[in-house]
Amino acid sequence: MPARVGSFRSTGLSAAAASACLSLLCACEADDGGAQARAREMKVLAGETFSQAAEPGRCLHDDCARQQAGFAYAIRERVIDPDDCKGDEDFVEGCRQYGEDLDRAVDKALHLPNG
C-alpha cells in the first residue's frame, strides 16, 4: 500500500505508535503548567483597576494612585513574577497585586493550594 501524505503511515509508525504519540501530545497540551490559566487571567485583569482587583481594605489611600500606577505597569509590561516589581512601596503593592492574581489563577488551574 503506498504511503499517503498526511497519514501516520507515511511516517512508518504503526497505528498503536501513532495513537500513543497523539495521546502524549494531547496530555502535554492539557497540562501546560498553567499557561492557559495565566493568559485568561491576564485578559481579565487588563480591564480592571487596582481597586477592582485588590481585596477589600487593601487600598488604604483615597485614590490608590500609586497602587494603580503599579498595577497598570504590571499589565503593560506583563509582569508575571510578583518579585519582579520594583519601586516605592505603594507602586510595588499595585504591581504585586497583578502578579499575585496571576499566581492564584495558575494555582487554581493546577489544583494547588494558595500559598
The 8 nearest C-alpha neighbors of each residue, nearest first, counted from 0:
[[1, 2, 3, 8, 9, 11, 6, 4],
 [2, 0, 3, 9, 8, 4, 6, 11],
 [3, 1, 9, 8, 4, 0, 6, 10],
 [4, 2, 6, 9, 5, 1, 8, 7],
 [3, 5, 6, 9, 2, 8, 7, 10],
 [4, 6, 3, 7, 9, 8, 10, 2],
 [5, 7, 8, 4, 3, 9, 10, 2],
 [6, 8, 9, 10, 12, 17, 5, 11],
 [9, 7, 11, 6, 10, 2, 12, 3],
 [8, 10, 2, 7, 11, 6, 3, 4],
 [11, 9, 8, 7, 12, 6, 2, 13],
 [10, 12, 8, 9, 13, 7, 2, 17],
 [13, 11, 10, 16, 17, 8, 7, 14],
 [12, 14, 16, 15, 17, 11, 8, 7],
 [13, 15, 17, 16, 18, 12, 7, 8],
 [16, 14, 18, 13, 17, 19, 12, 20],
 [17, 15, 19, 13, 18, 14, 12, 20],
 [16, 18, 14, 20, 19, 15, 12, 13],
 [17, 19, 15, 21, 16, 20, 14, 22],
 [20, 18, 16, 22, 21, 17, 15, 23],
 [21, 19, 23, 17, 18, 22, 24, 16],
 [20, 22, 18, 24, 23, 19, 25, 17],
 [23, 21, 19, 25, 20, 24, 18, 26],
 [22, 24, 20, 26, 21, 25, 19, 27],
 [25, 23, 21, 27, 26, 22, 20, 28],
 [26, 24, 28, 22, 27, 23, 29, 21],
 [25, 27, 29, 23, 28, 24, 30, 22],
 [28, 26, 24, 30, 25, 29, 23, 31],
 [27, 29, 25, 26, 30, 31, 24, 23],
 [28, 30, 26, 27, 31, 25, 24, 32],
 [31, 29, 27, 28, 32, 26, 33, 109],
 [30, 32, 33, 28, 34, 29, 27, 35],
 [33, 31, 30, 34, 109, 105, 35, 108],
 [32, 34, 105, 36, 31, 35, 37, 108],
 [35, 33, 37, 36, 32, 31, 38, 105],
 [34, 36, 38, 37, 33, 39, 31, 32],
 [35, 37, 39, 33, 38, 34, 105, 104],
 [36, 38, 34, 40, 35, 39, 101, 105],
 [37, 39, 35, 41, 36, 40, 34, 42],
 [40, 38, 36, 42, 41, 37, 35, 43],
 [39, 41, 43, 37, 42, 38, 44, 36],
 [42, 40, 38, 44, 39, 43, 45, 37],
 [41, 43, 45, 39, 40, 44, 38, 46],
 [44, 42, 40, 41, 45, 46, 39, 47],
 [43, 45, 47, 41, 46, 42, 40, 52],
 [46, 44, 42, 43, 47, 41, 74, 48],
 [47, 45, 44, 43, 48, 42, 41, 74],
 [48, 46, 44, 45, 51, 52, 49, 43],
 [49, 47, 51, 50, 52, 67, 46, 70],
 [48, 50, 67, 52, 51, 53, 70, 93],
 [51, 49, 53, 48, 52, 58, 63, 67],
 [50, 52, 48, 49, 53, 47, 54, 55],
 [53, 51, 49, 50, 48, 47, 54, 44],
 [54, 52, 50, 51, 49, 57, 55, 96],
 [53, 55, 57, 56, 52, 50, 51, 58],
 [56, 54, 57, 53, 58, 50, 51, 52],
 [55, 57, 58, 54, 59, 53, 50, 60],
 [58, 56, 55, 54, 59, 53, 50, 60],
 [59, 57, 56, 60, 63, 50, 55, 53],
 [58, 60, 57, 56, 61, 63, 62, 55],
 [61, 59, 63, 58, 62, 64, 57, 66],
 [60, 62, 63, 59, 58, 64, 50, 65],
 [61, 63, 64, 60, 58, 65, 67, 59],
 [64, 62, 60, 66, 65, 67, 58, 61],
 [65, 63, 67, 62, 66, 68, 60, 61],
 [66, 64, 90, 68, 67, 89, 63, 69],
 [67, 65, 93, 90, 89, 69, 63, 68],
 [66, 68, 70, 64, 49, 65, 69, 93],
 [69, 67, 65, 71, 66, 70, 72, 64],
 [70, 68, 94, 90, 93, 72, 66, 67],
 [69, 71, 93, 94, 67, 73, 72, 68],
 [72, 70, 74, 68, 73, 69, 67, 75],
 [71, 73, 69, 75, 70, 74, 76, 68],
 [74, 72, 78, 70, 76, 94, 77, 71],
 [75, 73, 77, 71, 72, 76, 45, 70],
 [74, 76, 72, 73, 77, 71, 78, 45],
 [75, 77, 73, 78, 74, 72, 71, 79],
 [78, 76, 74, 73, 75, 79, 72, 41],
 [77, 79, 73, 76, 80, 98, 74, 83],
 [78, 80, 98, 77, 81, 101, 83, 73],
 [79, 81, 82, 83, 98, 78, 84, 99],
 [82, 80, 98, 95, 83, 84, 99, 79],
 [81, 83, 80, 84, 95, 85, 98, 79],
 [82, 84, 81, 80, 85, 78, 79, 95],
 [85, 83, 82, 91, 81, 94, 95, 86],
 [86, 84, 91, 83, 87, 90, 82, 94],
 [85, 87, 91, 90, 88, 84, 89, 69],
 [86, 88, 90, 89, 91, 85, 65, 92],
 [87, 89, 91, 90, 92, 86, 85, 66],
 [90, 88, 92, 66, 65, 91, 87, 93],
 [91, 89, 69, 66, 65, 93, 87, 92],
 [92, 90, 94, 88, 89, 93, 84, 86],
 [91, 93, 89, 95, 90, 94, 66, 88],
 [94, 92, 66, 70, 69, 96, 90, 91],
 [93, 95, 69, 70, 91, 73, 96, 92],
 [96, 94, 81, 98, 92, 97, 93, 91],
 [97, 95, 99, 93, 94, 98, 100, 92],
 [96, 98, 100, 95, 99, 94, 70, 73],
 [99, 97, 81, 95, 101, 79, 100, 80],
 [98, 100, 102, 96, 101, 97, 95, 103],
 [99, 101, 103, 97, 102, 98, 96, 104],
 [102, 100, 98, 104, 99, 103, 37, 40],
 [101, 103, 99, 105, 100, 104, 106, 98],
 [104, 102, 106, 100, 101, 105, 107, 99],
 [105, 103, 101, 107, 102, 106, 36, 108],
 [104, 106, 33, 108, 102, 107, 103, 36],
 [107, 105, 111, 103, 109, 108, 104, 110],
 [106, 108, 110, 104, 105, 109, 111, 103],
 [109, 107, 105, 110, 106, 104, 33, 36],
 [108, 110, 106, 107, 111, 105, 33, 32],
 [111, 109, 107, 108, 106, 112, 105, 113],
 [110, 112, 106, 109, 107, 113, 108, 105],
 [113, 111, 114, 106, 110, 107, 103, 109],
 [114, 112, 111, 103, 106, 107, 102, 110],
 [113, 112, 103, 111, 106, 102, 99, 107]]
